[in-house]
Amino acid sequence: MKRSDNSELVFSPTVDIKLLRDAGIALSPTYTILPGFCDVHVHFREPGFSYKETIATGSKAAAHGGYTAVCTMPNLNPVSDSPEHLKMQQDIIDRDACIHVYPYAAITMEQKGESLADLDAMADNCIAFSDDGHGVQSDDMMREAMIKAKALGKIITAHCEVNSLLRGGYIHKGGYANEHGHRGICSESEWRQIERDLKLADETGCAYHVCHISCKESVSIIRDAKKSGVDVTCETGPHYLLLDDSMLEEDGKWKMNPPLRDASDREALLEGIADGTIDCVATDHAPHSAEEKSRGLEKSAFGVVGIEFAFPLLYTYLVTQGVISMERLEELLVYNPRRRFGIPLGNDYSVWDLTEEWQIDEREMLSMGKATPFEGWRVMGRNYLTVSGGKVAYNLIKDSK
């Protein structure tokens, strides 16, 4: 059994050989032990939307994918905009999660952008602040939030979207939208707000993280901001790295926000992960009911799932193809998100057979959400065991039955 190398010894989990044997994992050179992945952008839908996903099913799906730490977004019911609402979510996490789950708190009350939430009161019980699902439209509101977050030593994590530029769009404003009569979302709706926020982050000194960037302009703007010393990190998703709008189909499983962009945007994102501009790959795991995703591109809910096969996809189509190294993939999935958000690794790891080929099949998913554009893709790398906090969170032998 070999172990993936990384110079960051502080992030080296202790592997319990007895635990592996008890779990039915025989020592073999075909297995590779990888440190527990960390996803700083997921939606586990509880409280409020347990018909889509729960903390129990979401955390088990994450463990299936080799993840041992995730950060859950606050667009719940009730929104995590007060200590009381945060506690409602934390109580469920404490009861049902099989991995480490760190909740975000909202930036504004009910994520409406009208009044600042009580960030002071929530700071000790959240990983960071975000209004994910909504861009904070007011410059003054975002400046106030950044000043407060800076004082509290917290990160502002932003979904960047200028509402006035959306114009009823639901896929990228590009070739597919033009050819098929769909309303498009322009790239400017994303990069324009990133541009504003980076100026505010520079002004306030706030630590700032950009969610799910999807276009070439965002990559360029963030690259320049890093060079000028702004305290900024960012993420993109597996779907933005492997898909573009030329591949779209008339099916809700292709609808997410931000949307799949042009092939040139995908190339810019790949350059961004190769040169270090993009710090993390986060799945934005966003489950919905089958009915909510059955209404076509225009009327289906925004959001797709992918936490269960993010690593096999990226390993198969980026690492084995020579786009990035295995070490770089580990930085994107393990080390960078943990460093940025202060999430320890501990005794968290997963056991993979990287030589095993399989096909993504919704019937094998543990998430309640099944909508993914990667259905049917063939990938390399099968996870046999995930250990979180020294305890088995996922066991292929047991959990696949």
C-alpha positions as CSV (number, residue, x, y, z in Angstrom):
1,M,0.0,0.0,0.0
2,K,1.5,3.3,-1.0
3,R,0.9,6.8,0.3
4,S,0.6,9.9,-1.7
5,D,3.5,12.3,-1.0
6,N,3.2,15.9,0.1
7,S,5.7,18.1,1.8
8,E,3.2,19.5,4.3
9,L,3.8,17.0,7.1
10,V,1.5,18.9,9.4
11,F,-1.3,17.6,7.1
12,S,-0.3,14.0,7.3
13,P,-3.0,11.8,8.8
14,T,-2.1,8.8,11.0
15,V,-3.3,5.6,9.3
16,D,-4.7,3.0,11.6
17,I,-3.7,-0.4,10.1
18,K,-6.0,-2.3,12.5
19,L,-9.0,-0.1,11.5
20,L,-8.3,-0.9,7.8
21,R,-8.1,-4.6,8.5
22,D,-11.3,-4.5,10.6
23,A,-13.0,-2.7,7.7
24,G,-12.0,-5.5,5.3
25,I,-9.3,-3.5,3.5
26,A,-6.4,-5.9,2.9
27,L,-2.9,-4.4,2.6
28,S,-2.2,-4.2,-1.2
29,P,0.1,-2.2,-3.5
30,T,-3.0,-1.4,-5.6
31,Y,-4.3,0.9,-2.9
32,T,-3.3,4.5,-2.5
33,I,-4.0,6.4,0.7
34,L,-5.1,10.0,0.1
35,P,-5.6,12.7,2.8
36,G,-9.2,13.6,3.4
37,F,-10.6,16.1,0.8
38,C,-12.1,19.4,1.9
39,D,-15.0,21.0,0.1
40,V,-15.7,24.6,1.1
41,H,-18.9,24.9,-0.8
42,V,-21.8,22.5,-0.4
43,H,-25.5,22.5,0.1
44,F,-26.9,19.9,2.5
45,R,-30.3,21.5,2.6
46,E,-31.1,21.0,6.3
47,P,-32.9,22.6,8.0
48,G,-35.8,23.5,5.8
49,F,-35.4,21.4,2.6
50,S,-34.8,17.8,3.8
51,Y,-36.8,16.5,0.7
52,K,-33.7,17.5,-1.3
53,E,-30.9,16.4,1.0
54,T,-30.2,16.0,4.7
55,I,-27.0,16.3,6.8
56,A,-27.0,12.5,7.1
57,T,-27.3,11.8,3.4
58,G,-25.1,14.7,2.3
59,S,-22.3,13.8,4.6
60,K,-22.5,10.2,3.6
61,A,-22.3,11.2,-0.1
62,A,-19.3,13.3,0.7
63,A,-17.6,10.5,2.5
64,H,-18.3,8.3,-0.6
65,G,-16.3,10.8,-2.6
66,G,-13.4,10.8,-0.1
67,Y,-14.3,14.1,1.6
68,T,-13.9,14.4,5.3
69,A,-14.6,18.1,5.7
70,V,-17.2,20.3,4.1
71,C,-18.6,23.8,4.6
72,T,-22.3,24.1,4.2
73,M,-23.9,27.3,2.8
74,P,-26.5,29.2,4.7
75,N,-29.4,29.4,2.2
76,L,-31.6,27.2,4.4
77,N,-35.0,27.7,6.1
78,P,-34.5,29.4,8.3
79,V,-31.4,31.2,6.8
80,S,-28.4,30.9,9.1
81,D,-28.4,34.6,9.9
82,S,-28.6,34.4,13.7
83,P,-27.0,32.4,16.6
84,E,-30.4,30.7,17.1
85,H,-30.6,29.6,13.4
86,L,-27.0,28.5,13.3
87,K,-27.7,26.4,16.4
88,M,-30.6,24.7,14.6
89,Q,-28.2,23.5,11.9
90,Q,-25.4,22.7,14.3
91,D,-27.7,20.4,16.4
92,I,-28.5,18.4,13.3
93,I,-24.8,18.3,12.3
94,D,-23.8,17.0,15.8
95,R,-26.5,14.3,15.6
96,D,-26.2,13.1,12.0
97,A,-23.0,14.0,10.3
98,C,-20.4,11.3,9.6
99,I,-17.7,13.7,8.6
100,H,-16.7,17.2,9.7
101,V,-19.3,19.8,8.7
102,Y,-18.6,23.5,9.2
103,P,-21.6,25.9,8.6
104,Y,-21.4,29.3,7.0
105,A,-23.3,32.2,8.5
106,A,-25.2,34.7,6.3
107,I,-23.8,38.1,5.6
108,T,-27.2,39.8,5.6
109,M,-30.5,39.0,7.2
110,E,-32.4,36.4,5.3
111,Q,-29.8,36.9,2.6
112,K,-31.8,39.8,1.3
113,G,-28.9,42.3,1.2
114,E,-30.9,44.9,3.1
115,S,-29.4,44.8,6.6
116,L,-26.3,43.2,8.0
117,A,-26.7,40.1,10.1
118,D,-25.2,40.1,13.6
119,L,-21.8,38.9,12.5
120,D,-20.3,39.4,16.0
121,A,-22.8,37.0,17.6
122,M,-22.2,34.3,15.0
123,A,-18.4,34.5,14.5
124,D,-17.5,31.9,17.0
125,N,-19.9,29.3,15.5
126,C,-19.3,29.6,11.8
127,I,-16.5,28.9,9.3
128,A,-17.0,32.2,7.4
129,F,-19.7,34.6,6.2
130,S,-21.5,34.2,2.8
131,D,-24.8,35.1,1.2
132,D,-24.3,32.2,-1.3
133,G,-27.0,32.1,-3.9
134,H,-27.2,35.9,-3.9
135,G,-24.7,38.6,-4.7
136,V,-24.6,41.4,-2.2
137,Q,-25.8,44.3,-4.4
138,S,-25.0,47.3,-2.3
139,D,-21.4,48.5,-2.2
140,D,-21.9,50.1,1.2
141,M,-23.3,46.8,2.6
142,M,-20.4,44.8,1.3
143,R,-17.9,47.3,2.6
144,E,-19.6,47.2,6.1
145,A,-19.5,43.4,6.1
146,M,-15.8,43.4,5.1
147,I,-14.9,45.8,7.8
148,K,-16.7,43.7,10.4
149,A,-15.3,40.4,9.1
150,K,-11.8,41.9,9.2
151,A,-12.2,42.9,12.8
152,L,-13.5,39.4,13.6
153,G,-10.7,37.6,11.7
154,K,-13.3,36.0,9.4
155,I,-13.4,35.4,5.7
156,I,-16.1,36.9,3.4
157,T,-17.0,34.2,0.8
158,A,-18.9,35.7,-2.0
159,H,-21.3,34.5,-4.7
160,C,-20.7,37.2,-7.2
161,E,-23.7,38.2,-9.3
162,V,-25.0,41.6,-10.5
163,N,-28.7,41.3,-10.5
164,S,-29.4,44.0,-13.0
165,L,-27.3,42.1,-15.6
166,L,-29.1,38.8,-15.3
167,R,-32.1,39.8,-17.4
168,G,-34.0,36.6,-16.9
169,G,-31.2,34.4,-18.1
170,Y,-30.6,30.8,-17.1
171,I,-27.8,29.5,-19.3
172,H,-24.7,31.2,-20.6
173,K,-25.2,34.0,-23.1
174,G,-23.3,32.3,-25.9
175,G,-23.6,30.0,-28.9
176,Y,-26.0,27.4,-27.5
177,A,-28.4,30.0,-26.1
178,N,-28.4,31.9,-29.5
179,E,-29.0,28.7,-31.5
180,H,-31.8,27.3,-29.3
181,G,-33.6,30.4,-28.3
182,H,-32.7,30.5,-24.7
183,R,-32.2,33.6,-22.5
184,G,-28.5,33.9,-21.5
185,I,-26.6,35.1,-18.5
186,C,-23.6,37.3,-19.5
187,S,-20.2,36.7,-18.0
188,E,-20.1,40.4,-16.9
189,S,-22.8,39.6,-14.3
190,E,-20.1,37.6,-12.5
191,W,-16.8,39.4,-13.1
192,R,-18.2,42.9,-12.6
193,Q,-19.1,42.1,-9.0
194,I,-15.8,40.3,-8.4
195,E,-14.0,43.5,-9.6
196,R,-16.0,45.6,-7.2
197,D,-15.4,43.3,-4.2
198,L,-11.7,43.1,-4.9
199,K,-11.5,46.9,-4.6
200,L,-13.4,46.7,-1.3
201,A,-11.1,43.9,-0.1
202,D,-8.1,46.0,-0.9
203,E,-9.6,49.0,0.8
204,T,-10.6,47.1,4.0
205,G,-7.9,44.5,4.2
206,C,-10.6,41.8,4.5
207,A,-9.8,38.2,3.7
208,Y,-12.0,37.5,0.6
209,H,-12.9,34.2,-1.1
210,V,-14.7,34.0,-4.5
211,C,-17.2,31.2,-5.1
212,H,-17.4,29.1,-8.2
213,I,-15.7,31.3,-10.8
214,S,-16.7,30.4,-14.4
215,C,-15.3,32.8,-16.9
216,K,-12.0,34.0,-18.3
217,E,-12.4,37.6,-17.1
218,S,-12.8,36.4,-13.5
219,V,-9.5,34.5,-13.7
220,S,-7.7,37.5,-15.1
221,I,-9.1,39.9,-12.5
222,I,-8.2,37.6,-9.6
223,R,-4.8,36.9,-11.0
224,D,-4.0,40.7,-11.2
225,A,-5.5,41.3,-7.7
226,K,-3.2,38.6,-6.2
227,K,-0.2,40.2,-7.8
228,S,-1.1,43.5,-6.3
229,G,-1.4,42.0,-2.8
230,V,-5.1,41.7,-2.2
231,D,-6.0,38.9,0.3
232,V,-8.1,36.9,-2.1
233,T,-8.6,33.2,-2.9
234,C,-11.1,31.6,-5.2
235,E,-12.6,28.3,-6.3
236,T,-14.1,26.8,-9.4
237,G,-16.0,23.5,-9.9
238,P,-15.3,20.3,-11.7
239,H,-18.0,21.0,-14.2
240,Y,-16.5,24.3,-15.2
241,L,-13.1,22.6,-15.8
242,L,-14.5,19.7,-17.9
243,L,-17.6,21.1,-19.6
244,D,-18.7,24.1,-21.7
245,D,-21.9,25.4,-23.2
246,S,-21.2,23.6,-26.5
247,M,-22.0,20.4,-24.7
248,L,-25.4,21.5,-23.3
249,E,-28.5,19.4,-23.7
250,E,-32.2,20.2,-23.2
251,D,-32.2,18.7,-19.7
252,G,-32.2,20.2,-16.2
253,K,-29.1,18.3,-15.2
254,W,-27.1,20.8,-17.2
255,K,-28.5,23.8,-15.4
256,M,-26.3,25.4,-12.7
257,N,-25.5,28.9,-11.5
258,P,-23.1,30.3,-12.7
259,P,-23.8,28.5,-16.0
260,L,-21.4,26.5,-18.1
261,R,-19.5,29.1,-20.2
262,D,-17.7,29.1,-23.5
263,A,-14.8,26.8,-24.4
264,S,-12.4,29.7,-24.1
265,D,-13.6,30.3,-20.5
266,R,-12.9,26.6,-19.7
267,E,-9.4,26.9,-21.1
268,A,-8.8,30.0,-19.0
269,L,-10.0,28.1,-15.9
270,L,-7.6,25.3,-16.6
271,E,-4.8,27.8,-17.0
272,G,-5.9,29.3,-13.6
273,I,-5.6,26.0,-11.8
274,A,-2.3,25.2,-13.4
275,D,-0.6,28.6,-12.6
276,G,-2.0,28.9,-9.0
277,T,-4.6,31.7,-9.7
278,I,-7.4,29.3,-8.7
279,D,-6.8,27.9,-5.2
280,C,-9.5,25.3,-4.7
281,V,-11.9,23.1,-6.5
282,A,-15.2,23.0,-4.7
283,T,-18.2,21.0,-6.0
284,D,-21.0,23.4,-5.1
285,H,-22.9,20.1,-4.4
286,A,-26.5,21.3,-4.9
287,P,-29.1,18.5,-4.7
288,H,-32.8,19.0,-5.8
289,S,-35.7,16.6,-6.1
290,A,-36.2,14.7,-9.3
291,E,-39.3,16.8,-10.1
292,E,-37.4,20.1,-9.6
293,K,-34.8,19.0,-12.1
294,S,-37.2,17.6,-14.7
295,R,-38.5,20.9,-16.1
296,G,-35.8,21.5,-18.8
297,L,-33.2,24.2,-19.0
298,E,-35.6,27.1,-18.6
299,K,-37.7,26.0,-15.6
300,S,-35.6,23.5,-13.7
301,A,-33.9,24.6,-10.4
302,F,-30.3,25.7,-10.6
303,G,-27.8,23.2,-9.2
304,V,-26.2,19.9,-9.8
305,V,-24.5,17.3,-7.7
306,G,-21.0,15.9,-7.9
307,I,-19.2,15.4,-4.6
308,E,-19.3,11.6,-4.9
309,F,-17.2,11.6,-8.1
310,A,-15.3,14.9,-8.2
311,F,-11.9,13.3,-7.5
312,P,-12.3,10.4,-10.0
313,L,-13.3,13.0,-12.7
314,L,-10.4,15.3,-12.0
315,Y,-7.9,12.5,-11.6
316,T,-9.1,10.8,-14.9
317,Y,-9.4,13.9,-17.1
318,L,-6.8,16.2,-15.7
319,V,-4.1,14.2,-13.9
320,T,-3.8,11.1,-16.2
321,Q,-4.0,13.4,-19.2
322,G,-1.1,15.5,-18.0
323,V,-3.0,18.7,-17.5
324,I,-2.0,19.0,-13.8
325,S,0.0,16.8,-11.5
326,M,-1.4,14.6,-8.7
327,E,0.4,16.9,-6.2
328,R,-1.5,19.9,-7.7
329,L,-4.8,18.1,-7.5
330,E,-4.2,17.4,-3.8
331,E,-3.4,21.1,-3.2
332,L,-6.8,22.0,-4.8
333,L,-8.8,19.4,-3.0
334,V,-7.0,19.1,0.4
335,Y,-4.3,21.6,1.4
336,N,-5.4,24.9,0.0
337,P,-9.0,24.9,1.3
338,R,-7.8,23.7,4.7
339,R,-5.1,26.3,4.9
340,R,-7.4,29.2,3.8
341,F,-10.3,28.3,6.2
342,G,-8.2,26.9,9.1
343,I,-9.6,23.4,8.8
344,P,-7.3,20.7,10.4
345,L,-6.8,17.4,8.7
346,G,-6.4,15.2,11.8
347,N,-6.9,11.4,11.2
348,D,-8.8,11.9,8.0
349,Y,-8.0,9.9,4.8
350,S,-9.4,7.7,2.1
351,V,-8.3,4.5,0.5
352,W,-8.4,4.3,-3.3
353,D,-7.7,1.9,-6.1
354,L,-6.6,4.4,-8.8
355,T,-6.4,1.6,-11.4
356,E,-10.1,0.7,-11.2
357,E,-12.3,2.0,-13.9
358,W,-16.1,2.5,-13.4
359,Q,-19.0,4.4,-14.9
360,I,-20.9,7.2,-13.1
361,D,-24.4,5.9,-12.4
362,E,-27.0,7.7,-10.4
363,R,-28.2,4.4,-9.0
364,E,-24.9,4.2,-7.1
365,M,-25.1,7.7,-5.6
366,L,-25.8,8.1,-1.9
367,S,-27.0,11.7,-2.3
368,M,-30.7,12.2,-2.5
369,G,-30.0,14.5,-5.5
370,K,-29.2,12.6,-8.7
371,A,-28.9,15.4,-11.4
372,T,-25.5,15.5,-12.9
373,P,-24.2,16.2,-16.4
374,F,-21.5,13.5,-15.8
375,E,-24.0,10.6,-15.8
376,G,-22.5,7.8,-17.8
377,W,-18.9,9.1,-17.8
378,R,-16.2,6.6,-17.3
379,V,-13.6,7.4,-14.7
380,M,-10.6,5.9,-13.0
381,G,-10.3,5.6,-9.2
382,R,-12.6,3.7,-6.8
383,N,-12.9,4.8,-3.1
384,Y,-12.9,1.8,-0.8
385,L,-12.8,3.5,2.6
386,T,-13.1,7.0,4.1
387,V,-11.9,7.6,7.6
388,S,-12.9,10.9,9.4
389,G,-11.7,11.7,12.8
390,G,-10.2,8.2,13.1
391,K,-13.7,6.6,12.5
392,V,-15.0,4.9,9.4
393,A,-17.3,7.3,7.5
394,Y,-17.7,5.2,4.3
395,N,-16.9,1.6,3.6
396,L,-17.5,0.4,0.0
397,I,-18.2,-3.2,1.2
398,K,-20.9,-2.0,3.6
399,D,-22.4,1.1,2.1
400,S,-22.7,-0.1,-1.5
401,K,-25.2,-2.8,-0.5
